[in-house]
Amino acid sequence: MEIDIVTKEDLRRMKMEMMEEIREILKENVKKESNRQWLRSTEVREMLGISPGTLQNLRINGTLPYRKIGGSMYYRREDIRKMMEGGNSNG
């Protein structure tokens, strides 16, 4: 039976390699997510930090346009961006 000794330097190196892999995975996920044009209600609520009722009010008063497909509400990323910048896009 062979015994391997792990040094602090080995652990630091492993940590750095793992952190680099995590960064790459996160970059890939951000690229994938930012390319999606349509977002579901839960994603919009999380992005804006708002409640379901607030999102409903934004729909009702026309501040945030949406599309209903198969019982789910979808919002264009561009419309959300415009709303956050202070303008609204009714279309």
Secondary structure as UniProt FT lines:
FT   HELIX           8..34
FT   STRAND          38..40
FT   HELIX           41..48
FT   HELIX           52..60
FT   TURN            61..62
FT   STRAND          67..69
FT   TURN            70..71
FT   STRAND          72..76
FT   HELIX           77..84
FT   TURN            85..86
//
